[in-house]
Every structure is written in structure tokens, then in C-alpha cells.
Amino acid sequence: MVSPPSAYRTKIVSDTSVSLLISLQQRLLRAQNMAELSFIVANDTWQLIKYQQGCVYFNNTLGQLKLKNVTGLVSIQEASPFTVWLDQLCAVMHAKHVGPDPIVVAREALDEALAQSWGEWWPDHALFVPCHGRDGSRQGAALLVRKEPWQEAELQLLGILAQTWGYCAEALQKRTFLKGVRERLRLRPWRVGLVVLILLILAIPVRLSALAQAEIIALKSETVTAPMEGVIKRFLVPPNSKVKKGDPLFTLDEAPLRNQQRIAQQSLEVVRSEAHVAQQRAFDQLESKAELAALLGKVREKELELAYLQESLARTTIHAPLDGIFVYSDANDWIGKPVVTGERVGELAQADDLGVLMWLPVADAINLEPGADIRVFLQVAPLDALEATLVQTSYQASLSPEGVASYHLRGQLKEGGETRFGLRGVAKVYGARKALGYWMMRRPMGALRQWLGV
């Protein structure tokens, strides 16, 4: 244990405090790095001296005080309003107080900007505890705050403890950044050879690649839509069934059209009767001839309306426009559901012309050209890769089924792979060849450019 200076020997502390002091010093001496040391200073010192919050500063590689830990915080958010204010306060105390003894921070002695923000972040009483190395250089400092005033005995204990802080910090930082650079600049032949070997390895050309969610699809398909507004009554074929051209697929509810047809038929009969009566009166009454022309026009109108309803009834049964596999979701999801004209109900897929649809996340995108190689690993057969060729890429990104901004890619499956559409998995798409160093640093360089804004 580091012996206290004579200034601290005048105060007698209790046996409990001495025991806690020795235990705390042992933990400090066992610290393996600066992060562990700062954590012990910020959190374990509370066992010896009670406080609400401790903020710990230690020198960085450039010899500047840097906030390392705050009581109760796992990580410190840089450039937050609290840390900015805390850095300014620590800089003021560091400049004004050059001695090794702890000193109470006087709120009224601070400038107006720092004093006004005090009440927002801290209670009334704060203590500045510096720590120095064996050569007298300042290694760091701690700011401790609480509601109660600080006692002289507590300042003495913290002064003793701060010597251990400085000793441990100096031991852990004995190799400065500049010393490390000088040692690394002393190149030896084997080091030169190692550098050359690393550069040659980084120059090895490799193919850029990216992973994307994939789904087997039919490249040739025909969308089946509702020909008019109505309610789906029933499906005549189960999902994913093979159908021939002209086979009925599903029907719409005919009841509304049947009712309209009966009404139109009755209206037509009434208008025809009125026209027949007017035609008989037209032989001896001149004014009946004009009425007859209007009634004959209504007859034609009702006939056209009835013909339209009959044609609509014929379209309530939707037939397959070509051969293929009728793909749609569960029939229970559609039966009784109102649809509008042109609404997509399913599609007719050609099973003999399969491809792969991929969603390549924007963050993983690489330059791709048509004809690029693709390997597809399906969930049902993760060990058997399917070979494909890129045929289409989208220029704009859209949301994938997982809600990720992605580019849509389409590939043509090569012959020799057996699969069926609808299966999902992961696809690996290959781009141009680049140096291994570029492949390793592509993402870090992209992230750095976004962070720097250049």
C-alpha cells in the first residue's frame, strides 16, 4: 500500500475505513487496463466515501484529460450536453488547482455559464480529486458530488486513495503513444519481409459478393385479375394446381347481377308494351307518332342494358387465359371478399421457366452487371446450391418483405437443378474482381465517408 504523506497523517481514521481503504487499493492494483481502473474509481470508491455520482478523467495518449467513466453508466455518450458541461468544468478545475490535494468545488467561484447549469446536472456539493504519478505529473482527476457537505476526514482518505489512482494510471500508461511509434519505426529485416508479404496478400484479386434473401419464381407468368366489381363466391381449383387454357378458375357471386337482370327484363317488357300501344294509336293520332319514337328509343336502351347484364353474368366465371399453374393464397382468405375491377387474385405461372427473385439490401449493394453468377441456397436443401445468371436489376430501392430497403434482382436458373417456385433461401451474387485489401476495407471506408461527409 502506498504510504500517505505527512499532511494526511494528522487525522486518525477508524479501523473500518482503513480496512476498506486497503481492500480498495488492492482492487486498484489488480486492474488490467484503464477501462477497468476507471470503473473501480467511479463505482467502488463509494464503499469508502459515500457520494451520489462520480466522474472519472484520465490522460489519453496525447496527455489530455478524457472522460473515462461515470457512476452507474455502462457507456458514455460523447458530445452530450452533460459531458460538454462536465468537460468545461473539469478543464477549469484542472487549470486552477495544480496541487495534489482534493479541493471542494465552489459553485460561486465558477463563471456564470457553468454556475447556471450546475443545478440542472448536480446537487450542491462537489469535490475535485486530482491524482498524480511518482514524478508529480497529473495522471487524471475525479469529480465527486452529493447533497451533504464534505468532511475533512473524507478529504484525507480520498487524498490517500488518489495516490494509488495516479500510481496505477502511470503504470498502465507507461508506454506512451509516441514511444510506441518510435519502437515500431525501428524496422528489422523480418519486419520488412512481413510487411511485403502482407501487401502481396492484400493485392490478391478476389470476387466481390453479397448475400440476399431469395425466392424461386416463374419468370413467365400471367396475372389473374377480377374482370369487374363483385364478391368472390368460390374457387374451382385448389391452390398451386395445374390448369389448361380455358379451365374455370373461380366465380363471382351472381346474385346481384341476376336481380338486376330480372329488373331489366321486366322494365323492357313494360317499355315494349307502351311502345306497342303508341304504335297502334299512331295510325289515327298524329301526336302519338312523336311519343312512339321516344318509346322505341327506351326499348333500345333497355335491350342494351339487358345485353350488358347478360354479358356480365357470363364473365362471373373467370377462365385460365393459358396453360400453367394457378397460384393464389388460401381460398378462405378470398371467399366472400369484395374485389374491384383489375384487382389481382392470383397468377398463372409457367413451371418450365423458373428463376430467382432476390432482395439485395442497400447497405450490401455492389456493382452488378447482367450475366453475373448467382448461387442459391434454399432452406429445404442448404447443401445443394442452384446455379443462376443475373438477368435484371432495379434502379430504385423498395421495401423487401422483411421491411428492409433493398434492390430487386432477377436471375435465370441454369439447367440441371430441380426445384419448384415458391421456395425461399439465400442467394450469393458475385460481382467484379477486386484486390483483397479493397474487399476488406470496402465497408469501413464507406462508413467513414458517410461519417465524414466527403
C-alpha positions, 0 to 999 in steps of 0.5 A: 500500500502506498504510504500517505504523506505527512499532511494526511497523517494528522487525522486518525481514521477508524479501523473500518475505513482503513480496512476498506481503504486497503481492500480498495487499493488492492482492487486498484492494483489488480486492474488490467487496463484503464477501462477497468481502473476507471470503473473501480474509481467511479463505482467502488470508491463509494464503499469508502466515501459515500457520494451520489455520482462520480466522474472519472478523467484520465490522460489519453495518449496525447496527455489530455484529460478524457472522460473515462467513466461515470457512476452507474453508466455502462457507456458514455455518450460523447458530445452530450450536453452533460459531458460538454458541461462536465468537460468545461468544468473539469478543464477549469478545475484542472487549470486552477488547482495544480496541487495534489490535494482534493479541493471542494468545488465552489459553485460561486467561484465558477463563471456564470455559464457553468454556475447556471447549469450546475443545478440542472446536472448536480446537487450542491456539493462537489469535490475535485480529486486530482491524482498524480504519478511518482514524478508529480505529473497529473495522471487524471482527476475525479469529480465527486458530488452529493447533497451533504457537505464534505468532511475533512476526514473524507478529504484525507482518505480520498487524498490517500486513495488518489495516490494509488489512482495516479500510481496505477494510471502511470503504470498502465500508461507507461508506454506512451503513444509516441514511444510506441511509434518510435519502437515500431519505426525501428524496422528489422529485416523480418519486419520488412519481409512481413510487411511485403508479404502482407501487401502481396496478400492484400493485392490478391484479386478476389470476387466481390459478393453479397448475400440476399434473401431469395425466392424461386419464381416463374419468370413467365407468368400471367396475372389473374385479375377480377374482370369487374366489381363483385364478391368472390363466391368460390374457387374451382381449383385448389391452390398451386394446381395445374390448369389448361387454357380455358379451365374455370378458375373461380366465380363471382357471386351472381346474385346481384347481377341476376336481380338486376337482370330480372329488373331489366327484363321486366322494365323492357317488357313494360317499355315494349308494351307502351311502345306497342300501344303508341304504335297502334294509336299512331295510325289515327293520332298524329301526336302519338307518332312523336311519343312512339319514337321516344318509346322505341328509343327506351326499348333500345336502351333497355335491350342494351342494358339487358345485353350488358347484364347478360354479358356480365353474368357470363364473365362471373366465371373467370377462365385460365387465359393459358396453360400453367399453374394457378397460384393464389393464397388460401381460398378462405382468405378470398371467399366472400371478399369484395374485389374491384375491377383489375384487382389481382387474385392470383397468377398463372405461372409457367413451371418450365421457366423458373428463376430467382427473385432476390432482395439485395439490401442497400447497405450490401449493394455492389456493382452488378452487371447482367450475366453475373453468377448467382448461387442459391441456397434454399432452406429445404436443401442448404447443401445443394446450391442452384446455379443462376445468371443475373438477368435484371436489376432495379434502379430504385430501392423498395421495401423487401418483405422483411421491411428492409430497403433493398434492390430487386434482382432477377436471375435465370436458373441454369439447367440441371437443378430441380426445384419448384417456385415458391421456395425461399433461401439465400442467394450469393451474387458475385460481382467484379474482381477486386484486390483483397485489401479493397474487399476488406476495407470496402465497408469501413471506408464507406462508413467513414465517408458517410461519417465524414461527409466527403 
